[in-house]
Amino acid sequence: MEALMFWILALVAVAMAVMMIFHKNPISSALSLIVVLFCTAGLYVILDATFLAVIQVMVYAGAIMVLFVFVIMLLNLRREELGLRRHKAVKVIGVLFCIALLAQLVAIVSTALPAVAEISADFGTIEHIAWLLFTKYMLAFQAAAILLLAAVVGAVVIAKRRI
Amino acid sequence: MSWLTQITTNHYLVLAAVLFMLGTVGVLLRKNGLIVFMCIELMLNAANLTFIAFARQLGQESAHVVVFFVMAVAAAEAAVGLAIFVAMFRQKKTVYVDEATTLKH
């Protein structure tokens, strides 16, 4: 059952990611990306990260993608031919990344990981994450809050015509 | 065919690598800045998937906190980046990344 779910979610995610890259209409690309994000949320559930799965749907598939769709509609982009870049640098970087991916895959397959750890039933629940966030990672949490505030102010300043 | 029915952490790592590469392909190939931006989100997401796969493998919840922060940074990045594209569209009437050449000439 778990294997079946994994394969369905993984294949849908990869197919939708390919569709996102090669679709002409930006709105279709955005919707494909939303499906990818939902599939990843499903994988998070299989991996016992329930809190992050919820956050993934709410923040990523909800807030960020709504922002994307909103901006695409706001800019009123016309449907155009698939703008693919044909550049020499792209080919060079592409080959380098292919080699990197191959090395990565070989490294993944050849490395023996330690045995899967035994986890408690409440692994990855909101209680555990909150405990870590408000004790060990308190400073980083505050910094993230300031970062989000700065981003909001910056976004308004950049996008607004006149302050 | 045990690799088909027995899902290990390696499966998740390979999937994350494939998703990351697809994101890279999009960043390299597409001209539309908004699509490039979405591909960057996809790459961040692939990195998150590796974190969570290792969190399950090693039984460490700290990785979940890292993913939480990555999501916060992605949200901030999306807000600022989209604002930049709105401003660019207002100035140049395009979001194509290779038409933003004001500093080039």
Interface residues (C-beta under 8 A of the other chain):
Chain A: E2 A3 F6 W7 A10 A13 V14 A17 V18 M20 I21 P26 S29 A30 L33 V36 L37 T40 L43 Y44 I46 L47 D48 A49 F51 L52 I55 Q56 V59 Y60 A63 I64 L67 F68 V71 I72 L74 L75 L77 G83 L84 R85 V90 I93 G94 F97 L101 Q104 L105 I108 V109 L113 P114 V116 A117 E118 I119 F123 G124 H128 I129 L132 L133 K136 Y137 A140 A144 L147 L148 A150 A151 V152 G154 A155 V156 I158 A159 R161
Chain B: L4 T5 Q6 I7 T8 T9 N10 H11 Y12 L13 V14 L15 A17 V18 L19 M21 L22 G23 T24 V25 G26 L28 L29 R30 K31 N32 L34 I35 F37 M38 C39 E41 L42 N45 N48 L49 I52 A53 A55 R56 Q57 L58 G59 Q60 E61 S62 H64 V65 V67 F68 F69 M71 A72 V73 A74 A75 A76 E77 A78 A79 V80 L82 A83 I84 F85 V86 A87 F89 R90 V95 Y96 D98
